[in-house]
Amino acid sequence: MLFVLFSLFSMPLFCAAAPKGIQGVWIDVRSIPETPEGIRDLVARLYRAHCNALFVESFYRGETVYPSAFLAAQDLPPQMERFRATSIDPLALFIKEARKYGMQVHAWYDMFYVGLNDPGPILSRFPQWAAKNRDGTLGYVQGGKRFFFVCPMHEGVLAFYQGLLEEVARKYDLSGIHLDYFRFPDPTIADTCYCEDCRRAFQEAYGLDPLSLDPIRDFAAYEQWVAFRADALSRFAMSLAGTLRRACPEVLLSCAVKPLGFPLSGYPGFFQDWPRWGRERIFDFLVPMTYSSRPAEFEGLLIWVRTFLRETPFCAGVWCVGMEKGNVLLEVARAWEHTPCGVVLFAFPYLTEDLLTHVFSQPLEPPVRSDFPRLSALPLALQDILDRRRTIVARFVSSPVTVDGILEDAWRKADWQGDFVSILGEEAQGRTQVACLYDTHNLYVAYVLEGSFLLGQITAQDGPVFLEDSVELFLDPWFLRSFFMQFAVNALGTKYEASSFLGARFEGTWEVGVAINDGRAVVEIAIPFLTLAREMPKKGTTWGVNFCRNNVTSGEFSTWSPMPGVYGAPFFFGTLVFES
């Protein structure tokens, strides 16, 4: 059965406990004490908790926590005013105290994110470096705040960061340098960079102005534009790594990456082609931000990462914000099952004394480059996974289907399918069946769910219904295996829609009907083709599709067409075929 294939992903990747591994924590700027005594006490506290690697935020919003002669030479603030006013060098103090206990210190840099609500000192000094959105604006708004980014493709940016990082590598006895925000902005909010220089460079290479490209209509050319920007970021990483290794070859170079933030075909992600970075050993290790408050979803993200990184060392990033202690401990335990390299906790402000006491059960020696734990390769190639994508048929009906959760006779002719697989590769415990119909105006989808499908509490349109018992539908109406639209429904019938273009800003008109009787739930969905910006499909038309079920009660997340750990990856979607 299909689940046998994917169950291999959840097997431990090593036979014996690794003698070395990172047990780290991100220490953000706001957590850095302003006195030597405070830093000494903080380091001692983390040592008692068996932490062996401190990722100290050293460059934030374009300013350093330590005094920087390089920044001063650029007519930029030489140090954050908060620390300059107290006449301390926090980075030097962290290194001094950590060395007493054999702990590592990694200088953590928020690379291209340089301004919050205003451009910040770097973009004020070098305004031409700003990442420019497709609509001509700078920065993007999220949560009522505006975030400003530097574009790595601008002339002068690489030399700036080479100078900044080479200075810290030579000046301090660091164990490592850790890059964060080494990416473009969130693509569902801001599509960048369309400045004149970047557009001109692409035009010289391909003869096209990227501003004129439509991702769907001009997909092949847009795919080149995606690859152009992703390649620029990869080449930036190579140059930066080369500079640092020539200057200080013993310093470990790492990077925090978004698990889904790399191009799959034409989908831009965050332009972080981290699988390539792993294959080409650009970084000594990566830290995927496998953030989830739900342990099964967290483990799914680890499986996703392993699918692409293969033999590349990586440490699992564990989200601790608002998390229950039991779930954090469970996620740390599951992380060690998937990587012997280690765990990094986000972040210090969210670690209670009780959690710190229990999160790392024993001390470990932090690795250096020569003895960094190596992962064994997974037994299955990517193509083996792709070959197991499923196909379902949507049959035509001449009359509209009533969407009320009560299956009428029209559904008898449908191509009903089940055998859902959990994102962890196991046979789904909750039995689920799905089918599709269509008429001249709508696509109809029905889910029949056995077992638990509990009423939730979310009633607001576009609320996070996927955090409750719910179903999700992913559609790729263009069959490009790069973009998708997402529709989710909870047991109350509350709807959520999103797209890989616009995120939750996507707005669509669609209907839902839910009926629950005697431990069996039926969810019916009707989506007008106009909402999908498509005409009625002709016979034989194919779309990408996947059907998903969130059984939060049991902690199971399952899909119709098997996925290696996640839902929203259109490259792995199954196929929907329209027939009369």
TISE-546019 format. One record per residue (C-alpha): residue in one letter; x, y, z. Coordinates in steps of 0.001 Angstrom, whole numbers, padded with zeros to 6 digits, always signed. Layout:
# TISE-546019
aXYZ...
# end
This chain:
# TISE-546019
m+000000+000000+000000l+001052+003621-000468f+001494+004274+003214v+004250+001653+003400l+006425+003856+001185f+005994+006945+003312s+006327+005159+006636l+010024+004855+005834f+010356+008601+006334s+009420+008330+010008m+012105+005739+010807p+015072+006908+012914l+017983+007987+010745f+020704+006761+013078c+021216+003738+015236a+022943+005113+018319a+022801+008396+020213a+025190+010914+018710p+027971+011954+021148k+027935+015458+019696g+025100+017730+018719i+023849+021283+019079q+021450+022077+021910g+020979+025736+021119v+018791+028724+021812w+018235+031962+019904i+018863+034949+022195d+017207+038011+020705v+018265+041621+021228r+015598+042366+023799s+016862+039452+025932i+020469+040647+026062p+021253+042090+029510e+022850+045528+029691t+025423+044610+032339p+028305+042118+032461e+026727+040555+035535g+023457+040009+033718i+025178+038312+030765r+027233+036160+033133d+024108+034996+034968l+022246+034325+031706v+025036+032159+030285a+025362+030218+033539r+021617+029612+033594l+021645+028235+030059y+024658+026047+030830r+022816+024497+033774a+020001+023696+031307h+022515+021768+029105c+022448+024368+026317n+025756+024251+024474a+025238+026784+021657l+024078+030390+022011f+022794+032142+018876v+023190+035765+019965e+021384+038361+017874s+024230+040643+016831f+022835+042585+013850y+019225+043738+014004r+017429+046388+011937g+020745+047400+010407e+022645+047949+013657t+025126+045861+015645v+025110+045078+019366y+028919+045331+019316p+031032+048352+018308s+031717+048136+014558a+034491+050141+012950f+033257+048909+009567l+029814+050477+010051a+031380+053683+011329a+033449+053848+008138q+030208+053630+006139d+028784+056649+008023l+026414+054334+009862p+025804+054010+013619p+028761+052034+015014q+026652+050301+017696m+023090+050187+018980e+022522+053178+021216r+021224+050947+024013f+024590+049216+024397r+026732+052200+023493a+025086+054098+026347t+026106+051377+028823s+029629+051095+027371i+029513+047311+027001d+030247+044902+024156p+027615+042173+024647l+029068+039859+022016a+032521+039884+023625l+030972+039231+027039f+028893+036316+025771i+032002+034744+024224k+034030+035233+027406e+031395+033651+029642a+030494+030830+027235r+034123+029768+026887k+034204+029008+030642y+031676+026227+030056g+032780+024968+026652m+029713+026519+025009q+029600+027857+021459v+028598+031386+020504h+027159+031984+017026a+026704+035630+016005w+023134+035833+014658y+022558+038316+011804d+019173+039522+010530m+020583+040053+007075f+018254+041763+004596y+015505+042805+007007v+016832+046230+007987g+013897+048428+008964l+010629+048290+010884n+008064+051019+010170d+010867+053183+008760p+013670+052274+006338g+016314+052224+009077p+019905+053455+008976i+021162+051312+006091l+018416+052261+003633s+018590+055865+004800r+022291+055837+003887f+021902+053656+000766p+018303+054156-000473q+019157+052576-003826w+019535+049193-002082a+015858+048916-001134a+013865+045947-002413k+011200+047386-004710n+007855+045654-005037r+006099+044922-008305d+003667+047790-007606g+006543+050201-007009t+006242+050372-003216l+008977+049653-000681g+008547+047232+002202y+005467+045234+003071v+002786+045479+005742q+001997+042598+008065g+000262+042778+011416g-000044+046534+011129k+003729+046990+010751r+005848+047753+007693f+009000+045724+007092f+011818+047058+004911f+014308+044835+003081v+017579+045273+001265c+017711+043577-002145p+020791+041328-002445m+020959+041891-006202h+021842+045586-005907e+025408+046642-006634g+027353+047214-003437v+025209+045023-001182l+027455+041949-001375a+030592+043977-000640f+028838+045589+002326y+027928+042277+003955q+031301+040770+003149g+032957+043621+005021l+030506+043469+007915l+030870+039728+008477e+034592+039531+007823e+035087+042160+010536v+033187+040172+013174a+034849+036896+012161r+038347+038379+012548k+037617+040460+015644y+035912+037836+017835d+036685+034260+018822l+033353+033020+017483s+032262+029436+016988g+029936+030409+014178i+028083+033051+012186h+024359+032453+011720l+022385+034156+008951d+018675+034888+009328y+016396+036769+006938f+018719+035596+004194r+015792+035687+001825f+013388+037910-000030p+010185+039173+001653d+007069+037051+002028p+005981+036484-001605t+002281+036379-000739i+002570+039970+000458a+005380+041537-001559d+006768+040313-004892t+010273+041850-005175c+012656+043148-006541y+011501+045124-009572c+013876+048069-009349e+015331+049448-012569d+018712+047751-012088c+017237+044285-011448r+014828+044591-014361r+017665+045730-016628a+019864+042782-015611f+017072+040327-016424q+016344+042046-019728e+019990+041756-020736a+019955+038037-019951y+016541+037088-021371g+015292+040023-023441l+012200+040465-021261d+011044+043050-018764p+009931+041102-015654l+007411+043800-014850s+005471+042790-017961l+005264+039084-017043d+002114+037406-015836p+002911+034305-013725i+000193+032258-015444r-000018+033603-018967d+003772+033894-019294f+004660+030984-017048a+007837+029839-018815a+009302+033351-018753y+008124+033990-015188e+009802+030736-014176q+013059+032165-015546w+012503+035337-013506v+012010+033227-010374a+015168+031228-011108f+017076+034450-011847r+016374+035857-008382a+016894+032535-006592d+020216+032058-008367a+021290+035575-007391l+020674+034713-003733s+022578+031431-004049r+025544+033144-005697f+025470+035749-002922a+025676+032903-000383m+028611+031311-002218s+030563+034568-002314l+029868+035332+001321a+030857+031811+002400g+034060+032040+000382t+035020+035330+002025l+034419+034026+005542r+036207+030727+005040r+039267+032452+003667a+039275+034835+006629c+038426+032362+009416p+038184+028771+008167e+037341+027362+011596v+034144+029434+012011l+030929+027505+011298l+028558+029204+008847s+024856+028425+009207c+021583+029787+007887a+017974+029765+009098v+015694+028798+006208k+011966+028674+005592p+011066+025009+004989l+008875+025894+001998g+010956+028869+000943f+012579+027692-002252p+011443+027477-005872l+009472+024416-006841s+009153+025004-010547g+007765+028536-010933y+006607+029102-007355p+008987+031667-005824g+008799+030722-002168f+011255+033062-000465f+013821+032433-003230q+015849+030337-000786d+016988+027343-002811w+018114+025595+000367p+018236+022129-001221r+020875+023523-003596w+022694+025117-000654g+022780+021694+000941r+023934+019871-002195e+026729+022366-002792r+027752+022538+000894i+027570+026328+000903f+026748+026328+004620d+028184+024025+007278f+024667+023367+008547l+021174+024728+008054v+018472+025489+010612p+015052+025022+008973m+012378+026915+010876t+010175+023863+011365y+007755+025873+013458s+004434+024413+014549s+002555+024208+017827r+001288+020755+016767p+003850+017938+017151a+002586+015872+014200e+002756+018899+011921f+006230+019697+013268e+007390+016168+012469g+005858+016481+009022l+008017+019532+008381l+011076+017519+009424i+010121+014816+006936w+009739+017488+004247v+013199+018855+005035r+014763+015389+004980t+013181+014696+001602f+015308+017438+000051l+018376+017826+002250r+019295+014143+002258e+022845+014089+003648t+023112+017778+004599p+023557+018513+008335f+020660+020468+009799c+019355+021426+013215a+015608+021547+013787g+014175+024917+014751v+011587+024465+017537w+008907+027095+018138c+008384+027813+021842v+006124+030878+021635g+002998+030183+023667m+003696+026443+023566e+002754+023978+026270k+005791+022433+027920g+004702+018900+026983n+004484+019741+023285v+007917+021404+023280l+009465+018344+024918l+007703+016061+022444e+008913+018094+019472v+012494+018096+020748a+012344+014313+021129r+010969+013912+017603a+013635+016252+016228w+016371+013958+017519e+014695+011050+015708h+015179+012864+012400t+018530+014588+012808p+021526+013810+015004c+022804+017352+014426g+020722+019120+017000v+017937+021487+017995v+017696+025277+018282l+014896+026766+020403f+013043+029939+019412a+013562+031819+021558f+014948+032723+024978p+012084+035050+026086y+009651+032122+025861l+011682+029608+027878t+010355+029316+031412e+012591+027972+034152d+010539+024782+034237l+010922+024278+030475l+014652+025005+030585t+015078+022456+033365h+013608+019658+031266v+014067+020505+027576f+017587+019039+027223s+017913+015875+029269q+021692+015527+029174p+024776+017541+028251l+026252+017138+024774e+029526+018351+023345p+028925+020908+020570p+030398+019828+017219v+032987+021628+015123r+033226+021325+011343s+035495+018282+011366d+033161+016185+013490f+029726+017572+012651p+027206+014698+012707r+026259+013496+009235l+022850+012216+008262s+022441+009012+006344a+020683+009339+002997l+017025+008420+002769p+016410+005185+000865l+013960+006735-001599a+014643+009193-004406l+012417+012203-005009q+011155+010669-008232d+009881+007624-006323i+007593+009940-004368l+006403+011788-007461d+005547+008534-009219r+002925+007803-006555r+000744+010839-007240r-002901+009807-007578t-005635+010618-010112i-009350+011256-009529v-012141+011921-012061a-014686+014761-011900r-017883+013714-013706f-020293+016121-015377v-023829+016668-014091s-026453+018527-016086s-028207+020075-013079p-026770+022048-010148v-025983+020089-006991t-027610+021235-003761v-024820+021998-001299d-026229+021067+002096g-024186+018109+003354i-026847+015639+002205l-025604+013574-000719e-028160+013414-003518d-028391+010835-006296a-025919+012699-008518w-023086+011598-006242r-023743+007930-007001k-021944+008284-010339a-018894+009966-008798d-015398+008484-008622w-015253+007971-004847q-011761+007454-003422g-010306+006928+000046d-007098+005407+001459f-005830+008662+002942v-002241+008731+004223s-000976+010810+007142i+001731+013362+006469l+004000+011158+008603g+003635+008315+006121e+001208+006149+008058e-002191+004810+007066a-004771+007344+008251q-006827+006143+011195g-009803+008348+010427r-011555+006964+007318t-012092+009643+004660q-013615+009464+001179v-013760+012183-001465a-015370+012722-004861c-015818+015487-007446l-018580+016546-009843y-018984+019592-012063d-021565+021405-014144t-021340+024396-016441h-020669+026811-013584n-019231+024984-010562l-016798+022393-009309y-018397+020281-006558v-016362+018409-003953a-017698+016066-001273y-015928+014674+001781v-017365+011806+003804l-015645+011594+007182e-015915+008706+009603g-015022+009174+013243s-014324+012413+015058f-015241+015717+013398l-015833+018014+016336l-017530+021379+016297g-014993+024145+016693q-015227+027708+017899i-014103+029686+014864t-017043+031390+013198a-015408+034396+011528q-014907+034216+007760d-011232+033498+006951g-010457+032596+010543p-007817+029846+011043v-010264+026956+010756f-007391+024582+009919l-006420+024734+013609e-009641+022831+014390d-011137+019615+013018s-011534+020556+009356v-011036+019621+005719e-008860+021399+003178l-008956+021436-000602f-005935+022476-002688l-006430+023264-006382d-003933+024038-009128p-006356+024967-011966w-003477+025746-014330f-001752+022388-013760l+001593+024164-013558r+002566+022403-010295s+003701+025753-008938f+000696+027722-007691f-002454+026791-005814m-005695+027950-004246q-006647+026674-000807f-010117+026216+000670a-010747+025035+004247v-013942+024318+006208n-014533+023390+009840a-017473+021456+011280l-019416+024685+011805g-019175+025443+008095t-016808+028394+008628k-014806+029050+005465y-011207+030044+004807e-009617+030694+001430a-006082+031585+000363s-003744+031335-002597s-000019+031030-003151f-000155+034411-004905l-001987+036418-002255g-002073+034294+000883a-005196+034962+002971r-005836+038167+000989f-007341+036013-001758e-011134+036503-001840g-013493+034068-003513t-017193+033256-003653w-018054+029633-002815e-020621+027573-000945v-020361+025018+001848g-022789+022565+003420v-021998+020397+006467a-024124+017637+007997i-023070+015466+010953n-025047+012367+011912d-024178+009282+013994g-020390+009669+013861r-020383+010446+010141a-019876+013892+008637v-020453+015047+005082v-018912+018262+003787e-020025+019557+000382i-018278+022400-001417a-019281+024290-004569i-016666+026576-006140p-017655+028634-009188f-015157+028457-012026l-015252+032274-012024t-013776+032255-008512l-010908+030194-009912a-010563+032588-012871r-011264+029659-015196e-013886+028734-017758m-015839+025511-017610p-013250+022770-018271k-013483+020783-021463k-013496+017010-021375g-010025+015700-020657t-008827+018878-018914t-006472+018179-016008w-005860+020176-012829g-003631+019631-009836v-005534+018695-006673n-005220+017391-003162f-007772+016690-000452c-006727+016944+003187r-008221+016263+006607n-007196+017777+009923n-008191+015556+012824v-006931+017781+015599t-008524+015623+018274s-006251+012707+017428g-003366+014850+016125e-003597+013301+012659f-003168+015244+009404s-003867+013186+006313t-004033+013581+002535w-005550+011776-000421s-002429+011934-002606p+000571+011234-000342m+002728+014218+000578p+006163+014098+002231g+005272+015913+005420v+003300+019004+004310y+000125+020048+002469g+000816+023124+000338a+003374+021772-002126p+001725+021695-005585f+004646+019785-007071f+003274+016704-005278f-000461+017225-005876g-002496+014510-007539t-004428+014981-010792l-008077+015912-011286v-009425+014837-014707f-012688+016313-016025e-014902+013782-017854s-018433+013959-019225
# end
